[in-house]
Amino acid sequence: MNKLSVEQVPDPELRNDQDVIVRLIAGTTCGSDLHLIGGYIPAMRAGDVIGHEFVGEVVETGSAVRRHKVGDRVVVCSFVGCGRCWYCANDLWSLCDNTNTNPGIGQALFGYETAGIFGYSHAMGGLRGSHAEYVRVPFADYGAFKVPEGVDDTSALFVSDSVPTGWMGADLAGVKPGDVVAVWGCGAVGQMAARAAVLKGAERVIAIDRIPERLAMTERYAGAETIDYTTTDVAAELRERTGGRGPDVCIEAVGMEAHSDGPMHLYDQVKQQLRLQTDRPTAVRQAIHACRKAGTVFILGVFAGAVDKFPLGAVINKGLTVRGAQMHGQRYIPMLLDRLAAGEIETAQLATHTLSLDEAPTAYDMFKEKTDGCVRAVIRPGS
C-alpha cells in the first residue's frame, strides 16, 4: 500500500519550447489513482505527485507554443501526445511513441510502451501529476484545450479524462441507433459511457452498480436504466430486459479492483493480494457472459497485467468482438467541450465534495470508501 502525504515540491519549469506551465484551478480524485495507492500499478516511487484530471490557468509558455497564451483557462488531457508520430496522426493518442520517457517498462509489461500520462507511475513516463499548485504540460498545443466562455471550472474539469473516456467506450464499441447497451460501473466514466450511448441513439441503456448515489445519478443525468447487482442476478435481469437475447454492446467501466457479491470476488481478491494475478476481472467476465451472440464488449477500466479465469471460450463460441483502449482524449475533447457548452452533457454533479490540496489524503479516503455519498472529490488549491 502506497501512503499519501502532502509535501512541498519544487515549482515546475519549462523543459522544452512546447511546454506550458499551468496554475491549478481544480483537480479530482479518480478510480485509476486508487490502483496506484493500492500498490497494483508498478514503478511508483516515494515523492511522486499523483493526479491526472485537471483544469488550470496558463501562467508561462514555451517559445514554440502557438495555440495558448498566458491567462488562458485550459482543460488538459490526461494522456500526453506529441502530435507528430504515427499514432497521434491516426488519432490514437494514448499510444504516442514519443511521450513516455521510460519505454522499457511498458515494453516489458505490454510488449510496447504507452504514451505518457500525468501522475501515473514511471511505467507511464514518470510525469509529475496535477495534485500540485503548478503543473508542467508538455506538447501543450496538442494536449491543452481552451475552455469555452460560459462553461464553469467544475464542469470543464471532467472533460480532462472521465468524459472522453466514457465517450470513447461508446464510440469505439460501435454503439448505433436501436442498440441495447449495458454498462458495468456507475462512476464518472460509466456514467459518461451511458450518456454517450444515449446520445448515439441507443434504444435502451442499462447501467450496473451497487452504490445508491451513483445509481440515482446515472438515471437522472445519463438517462439510463439501472440494476443494483446486489439485489438480483445481473445476467438473468439483462436477458429478461432484452427479450432473452442479451445486450448488443457491453461496456466494462470498472477496472482491476472490481467488486461483486459472489464467491468469485473472494477468489480474485485473494489471488490479487498474493500477486498471483494483478487484476480482478469480475466485471469483464460478467460482460462477456451477458453479451448477446456476435455482440461487442468494450473494456474501459484500467488493467495492469494478468487476470485469471478469463472466459476465452465464451468469446470464441459466441463470436464476440472484444476491444479495449486507454483514452484518446485529443480526439474527443474539443467536441465534448462544445456539447458541454450546448447543455447536451452535464458533469458538475459528479463533484460531490470539494477539499483543499492539504486535505487530499482525506479526499482519497472518502472516495475509496464512498463515505458521505462521495462520487468524486474535487481538489482545489487553498479551498
Residue, then its C-alpha position, 0 to 999 in steps of 0.5 A: m500500500n502506497k501512503l499519501s502525504v502532502e509535501q512541498v515540491p519544487d515549482p515546475e519549469l519549462r523543459n522544452d519550447q512546447d511546454v506550458i506551465v499551468r496554475l491549478i484551478a481544480g483537480t479530482t480524485c479518480g478510480s485509476d489513482l486508487h490502483l496506484i495507492g493500492g500498490y497494483i500499478p508498478a514503478m511508483r516511487a516515494g515523492d511522486v505527485i499523483g493526479h491526472e484530471f485537471v483544469g488550470e490557468v496558463v501562467e508561462t509558455g514555451s517559445a514554440v507554443r502557438r495555440h495558448k497564451v498566458g491567462d488562458r483557462v485550459v482543460v488538459c488531457s490526461f494522456v500526453g501526445c506529441g502530435r507528430c508520430w504515427y499514432c497521434a496522426n491516426d488519432l490514437w493518442s494514448l499510444c504516442d511513441n514519443t511521450n513516455t520517457n521510460p519505454g522499457i517498462g511498458q515494453a516489458l509489461f505490454g510488449y510496447e510502451t504507452a504514451g505518457i500520462f500525468g501522475y501515473s507511475h514511471a511505467m507511464g513516463g514518470l510525469r509529475g501529476s496535477h495534485a500540485e499548485y503548478v503543473r508542467v504540460p508538455f506538447a501543450d498545443y496538442g494536449a491543452f484545450k481552451v475552455p469555452e466562455g460560459v462553461d464553469d471550472t467544475s464542469a470543464l474539469f471532467v472533460s480532462d479524462s472521465v468524459p472522453t473516456g466514457w465517450m470513447g467506450a461508446d464510440l469505439a464499441g460501435v454503439k448505433p441507433g436501436d442498440v441495447v447497451a449495458v454498462w458495468g460501473c456507475g462512476a464518472v466514466g460509466q456514467m459518461a459511457a451511458r450518456a454517450a450511448v444515449l446520445k448515439g441513439a441507443e434504444r435502451v441503456i442499462a447501467i450496473d452498480r451497487i452504490p445508491e448515489r451513483l445509481a440515482m445519478t446515472e438515471r437522472y443525468a445519463g438517462a439510463e436504466t439501472i440494476d443494483y447487482t446486489t439485489t438480483d442476478v445481473a445476467a438473468e435481469l439483462r436477458e429478461r430486459t432484452g427479450g432473452r437475447g442479451p445486450d448488443v454492446c457491453i461496456e466494462a467501466v470498472g477496472m482491476e479492483a472490481h467488486s461483486d457479491g459472489p464467491m468469485h470476488l473472494y477468489d480474485q481478491v485473494k489471488q490479487q493480494l498474493r500477486l498471483q494475478t494483478d487484476r480482478p476481472t469480475a466485471v469483464r467476465q460478467a460482460i462477456h457472459a451477458c453479451r448477446k451472440a456476435g455482440t461487442v464488449f468494450i473494456l474501459g477500466v484500467f488493467a495492469g497485467a494478468v487476470d485469471k479465469f478469463p472466459l476465452g471460450a465464451v468469446i470464441n463460441k459466441g463470436l464476440t468482438v472484444r476491444g479495449a483502449q486507454m483514452h484518446g482524449q485529443r480526439y474527443i475533447p474539443m467536441l465534448l467541450d462544445r456539447l458541454a457548452a450546448g447543455e447536451i452533457e452535464t458533469a458538475q454533479l459528479a463533484t460531490h465534495t470539494l477539499s483543499l490540496d492539504e486535505a487530499p489524503t482525506a479526499y482519497d479516503m472518502f472516495k475509496e470508501k464512498t463515505d458521505g455519498c462521495v462520487r468524486a472529490v474535487i481538489r482545489p488549491g487553498s479551498 
